[in-house]
Amino acid sequence: MLCTCCGGTVTSCPTGTEISRVSWVGTCENAKEGKSYLVSYNDCCGKISCGRCSCSNHERERPGYQLGLHNNINWCMANDLNSYHCTVASLVGLAPEPAAKG
């Protein structure tokens, strides 16, 4: 769940939490522009989940043994306070165009 439901913003963690030391990157397509963007996601750690605005997308999820492709990873694992609270996102830039097949 994004931190906007938990007292933070899309890009900042709520008071009393800290940003995760590790992050993951995904792509998001803007259909109107026909472009894909790289988005960096970080968890906010140190409090239990706030339980509001829950969102769980399992599209293309893989079993837990493939760490980077599994949806239920607690990215707070590298922090001293490792309980998950919510997630923030930041735009990294345009995703690279797929290589032409030829």
C-alpha positions in Angstrom: 0.0 0.0 0.0 1.3 3.4 -0.8 2.1 5.7 2.2 -0.6 8.3 1.2 -3.1 6.1 3.1 -0.8 5.9 6.1 0.1 9.5 6.9 3.0 9.9 4.4 3.0 10.9 0.7 3.8 9.0 -2.5 7.5 10.0 -2.0 8.0 10.3 1.8 7.6 7.9 4.7 5.2 8.7 7.5 6.5 10.0 10.8 8.0 7.3 13.0 9.1 5.1 10.1 12.3 5.0 8.0 12.9 4.2 4.4 14.2 0.7 3.5 17.9 0.4 2.7 17.0 -1.8 -0.3 14.5 -1.1 -3.1 13.1 -2.7 -6.2 12.5 -1.2 -9.6 9.5 -1.8 -11.9 8.1 -0.4 -15.1 4.8 1.5 -15.5 3.3 2.2 -18.9 1.5 5.5 -19.6 -1.0 4.4 -22.2 -1.8 8.0 -23.3 1.9 8.7 -24.1 2.8 5.2 -25.3 5.9 5.3 -23.1 7.1 3.2 -20.2 8.8 4.6 -17.1 11.2 3.1 -14.5 9.8 3.5 -11.0 11.8 2.8 -7.8 9.9 1.5 -4.8 11.0 1.6 -1.2 9.2 0.3 1.9 8.8 2.4 5.0 9.9 0.4 8.0 9.5 0.5 11.8 5.8 0.2 12.4 3.2 -2.5 11.6 1.2 -2.1 8.5 -1.5 0.6 8.8 -4.1 -1.6 7.2 -5.6 1.1 5.0 -5.9 1.1 1.2 -4.5 -2.4 0.8 -3.4 -3.2 -2.7 -2.0 -6.5 -3.8 -1.3 -7.2 -7.4 -0.1 -10.7 -8.2 0.3 -10.2 -12.0 3.3 -12.2 -13.3 4.3 -13.1 -9.7 6.5 -16.1 -9.3 7.0 -18.5 -6.4 8.9 -17.3 -3.4 12.1 -19.1 -4.4 12.6 -16.5 -7.1 13.2 -13.6 -4.7 13.1 -10.7 -7.2 9.8 -11.9 -8.8 7.9 -12.6 -5.6 5.2 -10.1 -4.5 5.4 -10.7 -0.7 9.0 -9.7 0.1 9.6 -7.5 3.1 12.2 -5.1 1.8 12.7 -3.8 5.4 14.9 -6.9 6.0 18.1 -4.8 5.8 16.9 -2.3 8.4 17.3 -2.5 12.1 13.5 -1.8 12.4 12.3 -4.4 9.9 8.5 -4.3 10.2 6.8 -3.2 7.0 4.4 -0.2 7.2 3.8 1.1 3.6 5.6 1.8 0.3 6.9 5.0 -1.4 7.7 5.4 -5.1 9.8 7.7 -7.2 10.2 8.1 -10.9 13.6 7.1 -12.1 13.2 8.0 -15.8 12.1 6.5 -19.2 12.4 2.8 -19.5 14.7 1.8 -22.4 13.1 0.8 -25.7 13.1 -2.9 -26.4 15.9 -4.0 -28.7 14.8 -4.6 -32.3 14.7 -8.2 -33.4 16.4 -8.8 -36.7 
